[in-house]
Amino acid sequence: MDGEMPDGWRGVKLREICGLTRDSIDPAKSPSEVFRHFSIPAFDAGHGPKLERGREILSSKFIVPPNSVLFSKLNLRIPRVWLPDSGPEELRAICSTEFLVLQPKPGRLSRRYLYHALRSERLLVRLVSEAAATTNSHQRIRPDDLLNHFVHTPPAAQQDSIVAILDAIDEAIEKTEAVIAATEDLRKALLQELLTHGVPGWHTEWKTVPGIGEIPVCWEVVRLGEVAREPIRNGFSAGTLVDETGWWLLTLGAVSHRGFVPAGARPTLPDARVRSFALQPGDLVVSRSNTSDRVGLAGIYTGTPNNCSYPDLLMRVRVNPRRALVELIEAQLLSGRGRTYFQQQARGTSSSMVKITAEILRAFPLVLPCLGEQSKILHVAAAVNDRLTNLADGRIALGVLKETMSDALLSGRVRVPMREGDAS
């Protein structure tokens, strides 16, 4: 337990103030009953519990009683803490046995205070370090590891005040994420319009191209290989390190649905072979092997980090600037049409990883306006991209605020005023 606590606060183990419920049920024995199923996939999808009939649920589950909080014991590096809503009384709530079902003891701890305490960064960091690894990719916490952790508990009135502040930050985060999602939908719709009909008011004559749709008569349709200034090339997969070496190697995390991610690079030893695969600013890198929803993702290397190579799982495309702007190529690869193309063309026997070849990438059909219109299309789209960047920065700032305030409030380092008339 850390530091001194304010007057009226107590430091107690979780097991003293909340209980662990292990009541289970086999839904298949009630095949026609509809359950509210709180599962790990449902949490990750962010859509709330899934309504399923008992016959569709193939294993035993825990019963989720009212006033409970769910804490996933699986892979704590992806924290999952769920505050189940009440839902219709006639539907029983159940959850995956990968959740710990916790109930605060009456008069000791509010449910929402427990929820925020379980989401605190300090608690999660400690649990990760103590987790019992079952595989290299999955870690499960033992129930006793969680229940033996100390938490700071203020008087009930202060619990309510702390919860109100943290709830307000969560609400701001949710609203920001909703605006980001809506703006992302707008960006996709705008790009679809710009990449098929061009700049508004510039065209009056159209032609229909199979697989693409209606486009201006003056636009070309070419294969990506026709605008590359040199052969498309796979990278080289060297080992990565923890400590910085002055040279970097991209990982598959360097490409996303929004383009290049500089953070997806790791230090590597800069031997001659690695240096021979060095990237130049403006190089387009494309994932050639990944899950079906990520294969073919692309991004433009910006020069950050400096001294950077790319691995065998990525392909490098260098675009002829006299034919096409690389940003327009990236936009088409990441468009809905591009995603569909790569998912249909990808091959593989693995249930999780599929591949595309350089031939598949070279054959990708591009629409090609004149360079002037390419530049104008990118300029129009940039306004929405800038808005998304600002929103994302705001979301990051709110996340930092939440983490900072949560730690300060839940530890008592920052006190919230007691409401007049409440006992201290």
HELIX and SHEET records of a PDB file:
HELIX    1   1 LEU A   14  ILE A   17  1                                   4    
HELIX    2   2 PRO A   27  LYS A   29  5                                   3    
HELIX    3   3 ILE A   40  ALA A   45  1                                   6    
HELIX    4   4 GLY A   54  GLU A   56  5                                   3    
HELIX    5   5 ARG A  111  LEU A  118  1                                   8    
HELIX    6   6 GLU A  121  GLU A  130  1                                  10    
HELIX    7   7 PRO A  143  LEU A  147  1                                   5    
HELIX    8   8 ALA A  156  HIS A  197  1                                  42    
HELIX    9   9 LEU A  224  VAL A  227  5                                   4    
HELIX   10  10 LEU A  252  ALA A  254  5                                   3    
HELIX   11  11 ALA A  272  ARG A  275  1                                   4    
HELIX   12  12 VAL A  326  LEU A  334  1                                   9    
HELIX   13  13 GLY A  336  GLN A  345  1                                  10    
HELIX   14  14 ALA A  358  ARG A  362  1                                   5    
HELIX   15  15 LEU A  371  SER A  411  1                                  41    
SHEET    1   A 2 ARG A  10  LYS A  13  0                                        
SHEET    2   A 2 PHE A 150  THR A 153 -1                                        
SHEET    1   B 4 CYS A  18  THR A  21  0                                        
SHEET    2   B 4 PHE A  99  PRO A 104 -1                                        
SHEET    3   B 4 VAL A  69  SER A  72 -1                                        
SHEET    4   B 4 VAL A  81  TRP A  82 -1                                        
SHEET    1   C 5 SER A  24  ILE A  25  0                                        
SHEET    2   C 5 LYS A  61  ILE A  63 -1                                        
SHEET    3   C 5 ARG A  92  CYS A  95 -1                                        
SHEET    4   C 5 VAL A  34  PHE A  38  1                                        
SHEET    5   C 5 LYS A  50  ARG A  53 -1                                        
SHEET    1   D 2 ALA A 132  ALA A 133  0                                        
SHEET    2   D 2 GLN A 139  ARG A 140 -1                                        
SHEET    1   E 2 TRP A 206  VAL A 209  0                                        
SHEET    2   E 2 GLY A 213  PRO A 216 -1                                        
SHEET    1   F 2 GLU A 220  ARG A 223  0                                        
SHEET    2   F 2 PRO A 365  LEU A 368 -1                                        
SHEET    1   G 4 ARG A 233  ASN A 234  0                                        
SHEET    2   G 4 LEU A 314  VAL A 317 -1                                        
SHEET    3   G 4 LEU A 284  SER A 287 -1                                        
SHEET    4   G 4 ALA A 298  ILE A 300 -1                                        
SHEET    1   H 3 ALA A 265  PRO A 267  0                                        
SHEET    2   H 3 TRP A 248  LEU A 250 -1                                        
SHEET    3   H 3 CYS A 308  SER A 309  1                                        
SHEET    1   I 2 VAL A 255  SER A 256  0                                        
SHEET    2   I 2 GLY A 259  PHE A 260 -1                                        
SHEET    1   J 2 SER A 289  ASN A 290  0                                        
SHEET    2   J 2 VAL A 354  LYS A 355 -1                                        
END                                                                             
